[in-house]
Amino acid sequence: MEDDSDPEQSSWADLPDVCLRHVFHWLDDKDRSRAALVCKKWSQAMYSGSLWRTRTITFNGRPSRAHTFEFKTALWYVKKFGKYLEHLEIKLLYPYNTVFTQKFQATMRGLLSHLGKCNSRLVSLSIKNLELDRLVWKNMVRVQFIKNLGTFLKRMSKQLDYLNLRGARVTLEEGCGLLNSLSCLTNESFISEINIEDFFSLHLPVYNSALFYQTVSKFHSLVILTFNYNCVSDELLDILREHSAHSLCTLNIKCHIHDPHGQVVWGMSWANLAKRAPKLNVNFFFERVMKHDHLARILLVEIPVRSISLRSCYFSDPDWVMRPTLTNLLPAYWHVLQKLTLEVNNDHELLDDELLQLILSCRRLFFLKVWAFLSVTFMERLLHNRAERRCFLTTIKVRIYTARQETSEEDRLLRDIYKKFKNLIDSELNYFVITYPMV
């Protein structure tokens, strides 16, 4: 027995540090703490900086015994290992009352204060879905949180390369103040990626704000910018062209029905930006903005559009006629469009032919996601064209809406279609198709 156990003990004792750290990498905090008690070497491995570079801290507002320890655990982690942190994500889930948001604000004050003093490595910060315009945030708590966050961003401004404040829902002055914190030390910022989708409160016409233009003009090396269409204007595009054209690669633009989107933006402004930023790709995400005249005002031919997502969110409106969009508007991007997502409740019009023709006309389209009222034979026609190399899709995800609760016949037809094109689907496609009763 001793002969059998000694080699095993020796192998663990002689395990190289890099291998030991790899083992610790797969353990959660509780198991790491227990393993660190085994011996001095394992204790040293636990405090290896490589184990603590990335962290997601979740604060869950739903009352439970397990969630009561989240606030203490977050502070414990930052005090113990905050100096190693390079990528930090804060998740705030279901803030249900003012008591919870007060505890969250107090915890974040201590967390950000300690990080600001001990950390010199943080390059990525994400704090999503704060929804600071909700009533669960008392005004004093809200103001103090924004102040603490601004102070922290100011301290980290020289090292941060990525900032995600999606869903913060702040006022124009508060939002610009937070973004200005990134440039207040040198009056310019070289951060490469910012996500300010749903950053400002609903209904704000940010495109009219000189303060916003002044704020954006301080960012000189943007590579990826994610924001809402209520920020877009000729002035913004000119600022991006002047300060970030050499680096700019991606603009992700969300357009929501409740955000102002009636402003006029000239195609020449887009053309000038695209000319100065040859690597630029623009991705549009429309939510319940489905009317053709609204889309035509936004989707200008001068924009280098890579991806378009049109989602009705299950709503149906007789004024949402998709046929002109599919036949007149989207084909203008036949040479650049690579991803297309359509989630439409088109119970008042059939779109099989128009959609298929659009797919065949887009020579670079490789991703297709469609939730719509379609005939099952549409899939057979699409796969036949794919087999004949008339389109170049590699991902096909389709949910076929039906007006009947019983879908057994449609399901049988889909199985037959799969069998017919099984070799193609299994070897070349990421394929998922189902029927879905909309009753």
DRENDO-1510 file (C-alpha; in Angstrom, 1 decimal, always signed):
<recs>
REC; n; res; u; v; w
REC; 1; MET; +0.0; +0.0; +0.0 .
REC; 2; GLU; +2.8; +2.4; +0.9 .
REC; 3; ASP; +4.6; +1.7; -2.4 .
REC; 4; ASP; +1.4; +2.5; -4.3 .
REC; 5; SER; +0.7; +5.7; -2.5 .
REC; 6; ASP; +4.2; +7.3; -2.4 .
REC; 7; PRO; +4.5; +7.7; -6.2 .
REC; 8; GLU; +1.1; +9.4; -6.2 .
REC; 9; GLN; +2.0; +11.8; -3.4 .
REC; 10; SER; +5.3; +12.5; -5.1 .
REC; 11; SER; +3.6; +13.2; -8.4 .
REC; 12; TRP; +1.4; +15.8; -6.9 .
REC; 13; ALA; +4.2; +17.3; -4.8 .
REC; 14; ASP; +6.4; +17.6; -7.9 .
REC; 15; LEU; +3.7; +18.9; -10.2 .
REC; 16; PRO; +5.0; +22.0; -12.1 .
REC; 17; ASP; +3.6; +25.3; -11.0 .
REC; 18; VAL; +2.1; +25.9; -14.5 .
REC; 19; CYS; +0.2; +22.7; -14.3 .
REC; 20; LEU; -1.0; +23.3; -10.7 .
REC; 21; ARG; -2.3; +26.8; -11.7 .
REC; 22; HIS; -4.1; +25.1; -14.6 .
REC; 23; VAL; -5.8; +22.8; -12.1 .
REC; 24; PHE; -6.8; +25.7; -9.9 .
REC; 25; HIS; -8.2; +27.5; -12.9 .
REC; 26; TRP; -11.1; +25.1; -13.1 .
REC; 27; LEU; -12.0; +25.4; -9.4 .
REC; 28; ASP; -14.5; +27.9; -8.0 .
REC; 29; ASP; -13.6; +30.2; -5.1 .
REC; 30; LYS; -14.7; +27.9; -2.4 .
REC; 31; ASP; -12.7; +24.9; -3.7 .
REC; 32; ARG; -9.7; +27.0; -4.3 .
REC; 33; SER; -9.7; +28.2; -0.7 .
REC; 34; ARG; -10.0; +24.6; +0.5 .
REC; 35; ALA; -7.2; +23.4; -1.8 .
REC; 36; ALA; -5.0; +26.2; -0.6 .
REC; 37; LEU; -5.0; +24.6; +2.9 .
REC; 38; VAL; -3.3; +21.5; +1.7 .
REC; 39; CYS; +0.3; +22.8; +1.7 .
REC; 40; LYS; +2.4; +25.9; +1.2 .
REC; 41; LYS; +2.9; +25.2; -2.5 .
REC; 42; TRP; -0.8; +25.0; -3.1 .
REC; 43; SER; -1.4; +28.1; -1.1 .
REC; 44; GLN; +1.1; +30.0; -3.2 .
REC; 45; ALA; -0.6; +28.7; -6.4 .
REC; 46; MET; -3.9; +30.1; -5.2 .
REC; 47; TYR; -2.4; +33.6; -5.0 .
REC; 48; SER; -1.1; +33.3; -8.6 .
REC; 49; GLY; -2.2; +36.4; -10.5 .
REC; 50; SER; -3.1; +34.5; -13.6 .
REC; 51; LEU; -6.0; +32.9; -11.7 .
REC; 52; TRP; -7.7; +36.2; -10.9 .
REC; 53; ARG; -7.3; +38.3; -14.1 .
REC; 54; THR; -11.0; +37.9; -15.2 .
REC; 55; ARG; -14.0; +38.2; -12.9 .
REC; 56; THR; -17.7; +38.3; -13.2 .
REC; 57; ILE; -19.5; +39.6; -10.0 .
REC; 58; THR; -23.2; +39.1; -9.9 .
REC; 59; PHE; -25.6; +40.9; -7.6 .
REC; 60; ASN; -29.0; +39.3; -7.7 .
REC; 61; GLY; -32.0; +41.3; -6.4 .
REC; 62; ARG; -34.2; +38.3; -5.9 .
REC; 63; PRO; -34.4; +37.6; -2.2 .
REC; 64; SER; -32.7; +34.3; -1.2 .
REC; 65; ARG; -30.2; +33.2; +1.5 .
REC; 66; ALA; -27.5; +32.5; -1.1 .
REC; 67; HIS; -27.7; +36.0; -2.5 .
REC; 68; THR; -27.2; +37.7; +0.8 .
REC; 69; PHE; -23.5; +36.8; +0.7 .
REC; 70; GLU; -22.9; +38.4; -2.7 .
REC; 71; PHE; -22.1; +41.8; -1.3 .
REC; 72; LYS; -19.5; +40.5; +1.2 .
REC; 73; THR; -18.0; +38.1; -1.3 .
REC; 74; ALA; -17.5; +40.9; -3.9 .
REC; 75; LEU; -15.6; +43.1; -1.4 .
REC; 76; TRP; -13.6; +40.1; -0.1 .
REC; 77; TYR; -12.5; +39.2; -3.7 .
REC; 78; VAL; -11.4; +42.8; -4.5 .
REC; 79; LYS; -9.4; +43.2; -1.3 .
REC; 80; LYS; -7.7; +39.8; -1.8 .
REC; 81; PHE; -7.1; +39.7; -5.5 .
REC; 82; GLY; -8.2; +43.1; -7.0 .
REC; 83; LYS; -4.6; +44.0; -7.8 .
REC; 84; TYR; -4.5; +41.2; -10.4 .
REC; 85; LEU; -7.7; +42.1; -12.1 .
REC; 86; GLU; -7.7; +42.8; -15.8 .
REC; 87; HIS; -11.3; +42.1; -16.9 .
REC; 88; LEU; -14.2; +42.9; -14.6 .
REC; 89; GLU; -17.9; +42.4; -15.4 .
REC; 90; ILE; -20.6; +43.5; -12.9 .
REC; 91; LYS; -24.0; +42.1; -13.4 .
REC; 92; LEU; -27.0; +43.6; -11.6 .
REC; 93; LEU; -30.1; +41.3; -11.8 .
REC; 94; TYR; -33.6; +42.1; -10.8 .
REC; 95; PRO; -33.1; +45.1; -8.5 .
REC; 96; TYR; -36.5; +44.9; -6.8 .
REC; 97; ASN; -36.5; +47.6; -4.2 .
REC; 98; THR; -34.7; +50.7; -2.8 .
REC; 99; VAL; -33.0; +48.7; +0.0 .
REC; 100; PHE; -31.3; +46.5; -2.5 .
REC; 101; THR; -30.0; +49.4; -4.6 .
REC; 102; GLN; -28.7; +51.1; -1.5 .
REC; 103; LYS; -26.7; +48.0; -0.6 .
REC; 104; PHE; -25.5; +47.7; -4.1 .
REC; 105; GLN; -24.4; +51.3; -4.2 .
REC; 106; ALA; -22.6; +51.0; -0.9 .
REC; 107; THR; -20.8; +47.8; -2.0 .
REC; 108; MET; -19.8; +49.3; -5.3 .
REC; 109; ARG; -18.4; +52.4; -3.5 .
REC; 110; GLY; -16.1; +50.2; -1.5 .
REC; 111; LEU; -15.3; +48.0; -4.5 .
REC; 112; LEU; -14.4; +50.8; -6.9 .
REC; 113; SER; -12.5; +52.7; -4.2 .
REC; 114; HIS; -10.3; +49.8; -3.4 .
REC; 115; LEU; -9.7; +48.9; -7.0 .
REC; 116; GLY; -8.8; +52.5; -7.8 .
REC; 117; LYS; -6.1; +52.4; -5.2 .
REC; 118; CYS; -4.6; +48.9; -5.8 .
REC; 119; ASN; -5.1; +48.0; -9.4 .
REC; 120; SER; -3.0; +49.1; -12.3 .
REC; 121; ARG; -3.9; +46.4; -14.8 .
REC; 122; LEU; -7.6; +46.8; -15.5 .
REC; 123; VAL; -8.3; +47.1; -19.2 .
REC; 124; SER; -11.9; +46.0; -19.5 .
REC; 125; LEU; -14.9; +47.1; -17.4 .
REC; 126; SER; -18.5; +46.1; -18.0 .
REC; 127; ILE; -21.5; +47.2; -15.8 .
REC; 128; LYS; -24.7; +46.4; -17.7 .
REC; 129; ASN; -28.4; +47.0; -17.2 .
REC; 130; LEU; -28.2; +49.4; -14.3 .
REC; 131; GLU; -31.5; +51.1; -15.4 .
REC; 132; LEU; -30.8; +54.1; -13.2 .
REC; 133; ASP; -34.1; +55.7; -14.4 .
REC; 134; ARG; -36.2; +53.2; -12.4 .
REC; 135; LEU; -38.0; +54.1; -9.2 .
REC; 136; VAL; -36.0; +51.6; -7.2 .
REC; 137; TRP; -33.1; +54.1; -7.4 .
REC; 138; LYS; -33.5; +56.9; -4.9 .
REC; 139; ASN; -32.2; +60.1; -6.2 .
REC; 140; MET; -29.4; +60.4; -3.6 .
REC; 141; VAL; -28.3; +56.8; -4.1 .
REC; 142; ARG; -28.3; +57.3; -7.9 .
REC; 143; VAL; -26.3; +60.5; -7.8 .
REC; 144; GLN; -23.8; +59.0; -5.4 .
REC; 145; PHE; -23.3; +55.9; -7.5 .
REC; 146; ILE; -22.7; +57.9; -10.7 .
REC; 147; LYS; -20.3; +60.1; -8.8 .
REC; 148; ASN; -18.3; +57.1; -7.5 .
REC; 149; LEU; -18.3; +55.5; -11.0 .
REC; 150; GLY; -17.1; +58.7; -12.5 .
REC; 151; THR; -14.2; +59.0; -10.0 .
REC; 152; PHE; -13.2; +55.4; -10.7 .
REC; 153; LEU; -13.3; +55.9; -14.5 .
REC; 154; LYS; -11.1; +59.0; -14.1 .
REC; 155; ARG; -8.5; +56.9; -12.2 .
REC; 156; MET; -8.6; +54.1; -14.7 .
REC; 157; SER; -8.7; +56.3; -17.8 .
REC; 158; LYS; -5.1; +55.7; -18.9 .
REC; 159; GLN; -5.4; +51.9; -18.8 .
REC; 160; LEU; -9.0; +51.1; -19.7 .
REC; 161; ASP; -9.4; +49.8; -23.3 .
REC; 162; TYR; -13.0; +48.6; -23.1 .
REC; 163; LEU; -16.0; +50.0; -21.4 .
REC; 164; ASN; -19.6; +48.6; -21.4 .
REC; 165; LEU; -22.3; +50.7; -19.8 .
REC; 166; ARG; -25.2; +49.3; -21.8 .
REC; 167; GLY; -28.6; +49.9; -20.2 .
REC; 168; ALA; -27.5; +52.5; -17.7 .
REC; 169; ARG; -30.4; +54.8; -18.7 .
REC; 170; VAL; -28.9; +58.1; -17.4 .
REC; 171; THR; -29.6; +61.7; -18.3 .
REC; 172; LEU; -27.7; +63.5; -21.1 .
REC; 173; GLU; -25.6; +65.5; -18.6 .
REC; 174; GLU; -24.9; +62.4; -16.4 .
REC; 175; GLY; -23.9; +60.3; -19.4 .
REC; 176; CYS; -21.6; +62.8; -20.9 .
REC; 177; GLY; -20.1; +63.4; -17.5 .
REC; 178; LEU; -19.3; +59.7; -17.1 .
REC; 179; LEU; -17.8; +59.5; -20.6 .
REC; 180; ASN; -15.8; +62.7; -20.0 .
REC; 181; SER; -14.2; +61.0; -17.0 .
REC; 182; LEU; -12.2; +58.8; -19.4 .
REC; 183; SER; -10.6; +61.9; -20.9 .
REC; 184; CYS; -10.4; +64.5; -18.1 .
REC; 185; LEU; -6.8; +63.9; -17.3 .
REC; 186; THR; -5.4; +64.5; -20.8 .
REC; 187; ASN; -8.5; +66.0; -22.5 .
REC; 188; GLU; -8.4; +63.0; -24.9 .
REC; 189; SER; -9.0; +59.2; -24.6 .
REC; 190; PHE; -7.5; +56.3; -26.5 .
REC; 191; ILE; -10.0; +53.7; -25.4 .
REC; 192; SER; -10.7; +51.4; -28.3 .
REC; 193; GLU; -14.2; +50.0; -27.6 .
REC; 194; ILE; -17.3; +51.6; -25.9 .
REC; 195; ASN; -20.8; +50.2; -25.6 .
REC; 196; ILE; -23.4; +52.8; -24.8 .
REC; 197; GLU; -26.4; +51.0; -26.1 .
REC; 198; ASP; -29.5; +52.2; -24.1 .
REC; 199; PHE; -27.0; +54.3; -22.1 .
REC; 200; PHE; -29.2; +57.4; -22.2 .
REC; 201; SER; -32.8; +57.6; -20.9 .
REC; 202; LEU; -35.6; +56.8; -23.3 .
REC; 203; HIS; -37.0; +59.5; -25.6 .
REC; 204; LEU; -33.8; +61.6; -25.5 .
REC; 205; PRO; -32.9; +63.2; -28.9 .
REC; 206; VAL; -29.1; +63.0; -28.2 .
REC; 207; TYR; -28.4; +63.9; -31.8 .
REC; 208; ASN; -29.3; +67.5; -30.9 .
REC; 209; SER; -26.8; +67.8; -28.1 .
REC; 210; ALA; -23.6; +69.9; -28.6 .
REC; 211; LEU; -22.5; +68.4; -25.2 .
REC; 212; PHE; -22.6; +64.9; -26.7 .
REC; 213; TYR; -20.6; +66.0; -29.7 .
REC; 214; GLN; -18.0; +67.6; -27.5 .
REC; 215; THR; -17.7; +64.4; -25.5 .
REC; 216; VAL; -17.3; +62.1; -28.4 .
REC; 217; SER; -14.7; +64.4; -30.0 .
REC; 218; LYS; -12.3; +63.4; -27.2 .
REC; 219; PHE; -12.1; +59.8; -28.3 .
REC; 220; HIS; -9.3; +59.4; -30.8 .
REC; 221; SER; -8.8; +55.7; -31.3 .
REC; 222; LEU; -12.2; +54.0; -31.3 .
REC; 223; VAL; -12.3; +50.6; -33.0 .
REC; 224; ILE; -15.8; +49.5; -32.0 .
REC; 225; LEU; -18.6; +51.8; -31.0 .
REC; 226; THR; -22.1; +50.5; -29.9 .
REC; 227; PHE; -24.8; +53.0; -29.4 .
REC; 228; ASN; -28.4; +54.0; -30.3 .
REC; 229; TYR; -29.6; +55.6; -33.5 .
REC; 230; ASN; -30.9; +58.6; -31.4 .
REC; 231; CYS; -27.2; +59.6; -31.2 .
REC; 232; VAL; -26.6; +59.6; -35.0 .
REC; 233; SER; -26.2; +62.9; -36.9 .
REC; 234; ASP; -24.1; +64.4; -39.6 .
REC; 235; GLU; -22.0; +66.1; -36.8 .
REC; 236; LEU; -21.4; +62.7; -35.1 .
REC; 237; LEU; -20.3; +61.1; -38.3 .
REC; 238; ASP; -18.0; +64.0; -39.1 .
REC; 239; ILE; -16.4; +63.7; -35.6 .
REC; 240; LEU; -15.8; +60.0; -36.0 .
REC; 241; ARG; -14.3; +60.7; -39.4 .
REC; 242; GLU; -12.0; +63.3; -38.1 .
REC; 243; HIS; -10.8; +61.6; -34.9 .
REC; 244; SER; -11.2; +57.8; -35.3 .
REC; 245; ALA; -11.3; +57.0; -39.0 .
REC; 246; HIS; -7.8; +55.5; -38.9 .
REC; 247; SER; -8.9; +52.9; -36.4 .
REC; 248; LEU; -12.7; +52.5; -36.7 .
REC; 249; CYS; -13.9; +49.1; -37.7 .
REC; 250; THR; -17.4; +48.5; -36.4 .
REC; 251; LEU; -20.4; +50.6; -35.6 .
REC; 252; ASN; -23.3; +48.7; -33.9 .
REC; 253; ILE; -26.4; +50.8; -34.0 .
REC; 254; LYS; -29.7; +50.0; -32.2 .
REC; 255; CYS; -32.9; +51.7; -33.3 .
REC; 256; HIS; -35.8; +51.2; -30.9 .
REC; 257; ILE; -39.4; +52.4; -31.5 .
REC; 258; HIS; -39.3; +54.5; -28.3 .
REC; 259; ASP; -36.1; +56.3; -29.2 .
REC; 260; PRO; -36.2; +59.3; -31.5 .
REC; 261; HIS; -35.2; +58.2; -35.0 .
REC; 262; GLY; -36.8; +60.8; -37.3 .
REC; 263; GLN; -33.7; +62.9; -37.8 .
REC; 264; VAL; -32.3; +63.5; -41.3 .
REC; 265; VAL; -28.8; +62.2; -41.9 .
REC; 266; TRP; -27.2; +62.8; -45.2 .
REC; 267; GLY; -25.8; +60.0; -47.3 .
REC; 268; MET; -22.7; +62.1; -48.0 .
REC; 269; SER; -21.8; +62.1; -44.3 .
REC; 270; TRP; -21.8; +58.3; -44.3 .
REC; 271; ALA; -19.9; +58.2; -47.6 .
REC; 272; ASN; -17.2; +60.5; -46.3 .
REC; 273; LEU; -16.8; +58.4; -43.2 .
REC; 274; ALA; -16.7; +55.1; -45.2 .
REC; 275; LYS; -14.1; +56.6; -47.5 .
REC; 276; ARG; -11.8; +57.7; -44.6 .
REC; 277; ALA; -12.5; +54.4; -42.7 .
REC; 278; PRO; -12.1; +51.7; -45.3 .
REC; 279; LYS; -12.4; +48.9; -42.7 .
REC; 280; LEU; -15.7; +50.1; -41.4 .
REC; 281; ASN; -18.7; +47.7; -41.0 .
REC; 282; VAL; -22.0; +48.9; -39.7 .
REC; 283; ASN; -24.5; +46.6; -38.0 .
REC; 284; PHE; -28.1; +47.7; -37.5 .
REC; 285; PHE; -30.5; +46.3; -34.9 .
REC; 286; PHE; -34.1; +47.5; -35.4 .
REC; 287; GLU; -36.7; +46.8; -32.7 .
REC; 288; ARG; -40.3; +47.5; -33.8 .
REC; 289; VAL; -39.1; +50.0; -36.3 .
REC; 290; MET; -40.6; +48.2; -39.3 .
REC; 291; LYS; -42.3; +50.9; -41.5 .
REC; 292; HIS; -40.7; +51.1; -44.9 .
REC; 293; ASP; -40.5; +54.9; -44.9 .
REC; 294; HIS; -38.8; +55.0; -41.5 .
REC; 295; LEU; -36.3; +52.3; -42.6 .
REC; 296; ALA; -35.7; +54.1; -45.9 .
REC; 297; ARG; -34.7; +57.2; -44.1 .
REC; 298; ILE; -32.1; +55.3; -42.0 .
REC; 299; LEU; -30.8; +52.6; -44.3 .
REC; 300; LEU; -29.0; +54.8; -46.9 .
REC; 301; VAL; -27.1; +53.2; -49.7 .
REC; 302; GLU; -23.9; +54.9; -48.7 .
REC; 303; ILE; -23.6; +52.9; -45.5 .
REC; 304; PRO; -21.3; +49.9; -45.5 .
REC; 305; VAL; -23.9; +47.6; -43.9 .
REC; 306; ARG; -22.6; +44.2; -42.7 .
REC; 307; SER; -25.6; +43.0; -40.7 .
REC; 308; ILE; -29.3; +43.9; -40.4 .
REC; 309; SER; -31.7; +42.7; -37.7 .
REC; 310; LEU; -35.4; +43.6; -38.0 .
REC; 311; ARG; -37.5; +42.5; -35.0 .
REC; 312; SER; -41.1; +43.1; -34.4 .
REC; 313; CYS; -41.0; +41.4; -31.0 .
REC; 314; TYR; -44.2; +39.5; -31.8 .
REC; 315; PHE; -46.2; +42.7; -32.4 .
REC; 316; SER; -48.3; +42.9; -35.5 .
REC; 317; ASP; -49.3; +46.0; -37.3 .
REC; 318; PRO; -51.0; +46.3; -40.7 .
REC; 319; ASP; -48.8; +49.3; -41.5 .
REC; 320; TRP; -45.7; +47.1; -41.2 .
REC; 321; VAL; -45.6; +46.0; -44.8 .
REC; 322; MET; -42.3; +44.2; -45.3 .
REC; 323; ARG; -42.5; +43.5; -49.0 .
REC; 324; PRO; -41.1; +46.9; -50.1 .
REC; 325; THR; -38.3; +46.6; -47.6 .
REC; 326; LEU; -37.3; +43.1; -49.0 .
REC; 327; THR; -37.6; +44.1; -52.6 .
REC; 328; ASN; -36.5; +47.7; -52.8 .
REC; 329; LEU; -34.4; +48.6; -49.7 .
REC; 330; LEU; -32.3; +45.6; -48.6 .
REC; 331; PRO; -31.1; +44.6; -52.1 .
REC; 332; ALA; -29.1; +47.8; -52.2 .
REC; 333; TYR; -26.6; +46.0; -49.9 .
REC; 334; TRP; -26.2; +42.9; -52.1 .
REC; 335; HIS; -22.5; +43.3; -52.2 .
REC; 336; VAL; -21.8; +43.9; -48.5 .
REC; 337; LEU; -24.6; +42.3; -46.4 .
REC; 338; GLN; -23.4; +39.2; -44.6 .
REC; 339; LYS; -25.9; +38.6; -41.8 .
REC; 340; LEU; -29.7; +39.0; -41.9 .
REC; 341; THR; -32.2; +38.5; -39.0 .
REC; 342; LEU; -35.9; +38.9; -39.6 .
REC; 343; GLU; -38.4; +38.4; -36.7 .
REC; 344; VAL; -41.7; +39.6; -38.1 .
REC; 345; ASN; -45.3; +38.8; -37.4 .
REC; 346; ASN; -46.3; +39.0; -41.1 .
REC; 347; ASP; -49.7; +37.2; -40.8 .
REC; 348; HIS; -51.2; +39.7; -43.3 .
REC; 349; GLU; -48.7; +39.1; -46.1 .
REC; 350; LEU; -46.8; +36.2; -47.7 .
REC; 351; LEU; -43.0; +36.9; -48.2 .
REC; 352; ASP; -41.6; +33.6; -49.5 .
REC; 353; ASP; -40.7; +34.7; -53.0 .
REC; 354; GLU; -39.4; +38.1; -51.9 .
REC; 355; LEU; -37.3; +36.7; -49.1 .
REC; 356; LEU; -35.8; +34.0; -51.3 .
REC; 357; GLN; -35.0; +36.5; -54.1 .
REC; 358; LEU; -33.2; +38.7; -51.5 .
REC; 359; ILE; -31.1; +35.8; -50.3 .
REC; 360; LEU; -30.1; +34.9; -53.8 .
REC; 361; SER; -29.2; +38.4; -54.6 .
REC; 362; CYS; -26.9; +39.0; -51.6 .
REC; 363; ARG; -23.6; +37.4; -52.7 .
REC; 364; ARG; -21.9; +37.6; -49.4 .
REC; 365; LEU; -24.8; +36.6; -47.1 .
REC; 366; PHE; -23.7; +33.6; -44.9 .
REC; 367; PHE; -26.0; +34.0; -41.9 .
REC; 368; LEU; -29.8; +33.8; -42.0 .
REC; 369; LYS; -32.2; +33.9; -39.1 .
REC; 370; VAL; -35.9; +34.2; -39.8 .
REC; 371; TRP; -39.0; +34.0; -37.6 .
REC; 372; ALA; -42.0; +34.6; -39.8 .
REC; 373; PHE; -45.1; +33.2; -41.4 .
REC; 374; LEU; -43.6; +31.1; -44.3 .
REC; 375; SER; -44.7; +28.1; -46.2 .
REC; 376; VAL; -42.7; +24.9; -45.4 .
REC; 377; THR; -41.9; +24.6; -49.1 .
REC; 378; PHE; -39.8; +27.8; -48.7 .
REC; 379; MET; -37.2; +25.7; -46.9 .
REC; 380; GLU; -37.1; +23.2; -49.7 .
REC; 381; ARG; -36.6; +25.9; -52.3 .
REC; 382; LEU; -33.9; +27.6; -50.2 .
REC; 383; LEU; -31.9; +24.4; -49.7 .
REC; 384; HIS; -32.2; +23.5; -53.3 .
REC; 385; ASN; -30.7; +26.8; -54.3 .
REC; 386; ARG; -28.0; +26.3; -51.6 .
REC; 387; ALA; -27.2; +22.9; -53.1 .
REC; 388; GLU; -26.9; +24.5; -56.5 .
REC; 389; ARG; -24.5; +27.1; -55.1 .
REC; 390; ARG; -26.8; +30.0; -56.0 .
REC; 391; CYS; -26.4; +31.3; -52.4 .
REC; 392; PHE; -23.6; +30.9; -49.9 .
REC; 393; LEU; -25.4; +30.5; -46.5 .
REC; 394; THR; -23.6; +28.6; -43.8 .
REC; 395; THR; -26.1; +29.2; -41.0 .
REC; 396; ILE; -29.8; +28.8; -41.4 .
REC; 397; LYS; -32.1; +29.3; -38.4 .
REC; 398; VAL; -35.8; +29.4; -39.2 .
REC; 399; ARG; -38.9; +29.4; -37.1 .
REC; 400; ILE; -41.9; +29.0; -39.3 .
REC; 401; TYR; -45.0; +30.6; -37.8 .
REC; 402; THR; -48.3; +28.9; -38.3 .
REC; 403; ALA; -51.9; +30.0; -37.5 .
REC; 404; ARG; -52.8; +26.5; -36.4 .
REC; 405; GLN; -52.1; +24.8; -33.1 .
REC; 406; GLU; -51.6; +21.4; -34.7 .
REC; 407; THR; -48.3; +21.4; -36.7 .
REC; 408; SER; -47.8; +17.6; -37.2 .
REC; 409; GLU; -48.2; +17.9; -41.0 .
REC; 410; GLU; -45.7; +20.8; -41.2 .
REC; 411; ASP; -43.3; +18.9; -39.0 .
REC; 412; ARG; -43.5; +15.8; -41.2 .
REC; 413; LEU; -42.7; +17.9; -44.3 .
REC; 414; LEU; -39.7; +19.4; -42.6 .
REC; 415; ARG; -38.4; +16.0; -41.7 .
REC; 416; ASP; -38.8; +14.9; -45.4 .
REC; 417; ILE; -36.9; +18.0; -46.5 .
REC; 418; TYR; -34.1; +17.3; -44.0 .
REC; 419; LYS; -33.8; +13.7; -45.3 .
REC; 420; LYS; -33.7; +15.0; -48.9 .
REC; 421; PHE; -30.8; +17.4; -48.1 .
REC; 422; LYS; -29.2; +15.5; -45.3 .
REC; 423; ASN; -25.7; +15.4; -46.8 .
REC; 424; LEU; -25.7; +19.1; -47.5 .
REC; 425; ILE; -27.0; +20.0; -44.0 .
REC; 426; ASP; -24.8; +17.7; -42.1 .
REC; 427; SER; -21.6; +18.6; -43.9 .
REC; 428; GLU; -21.9; +22.3; -44.7 .
REC; 429; LEU; -24.7; +24.0; -42.7 .
REC; 430; ASN; -25.4; +25.1; -39.1 .
REC; 431; TYR; -29.1; +24.3; -39.6 .
REC; 432; PHE; -32.1; +24.6; -37.3 .
REC; 433; VAL; -35.7; +24.8; -38.5 .
REC; 434; ILE; -39.0; +24.3; -36.5 .
REC; 435; THR; -42.6; +25.2; -36.8 .
REC; 436; TYR; -44.2; +27.5; -34.2 .
REC; 437; PRO; -47.9; +28.0; -33.7 .
REC; 438; MET; -48.9; +31.6; -33.3 .
REC; 439; VAL; -52.4; +31.2; -31.8 .
</recs>
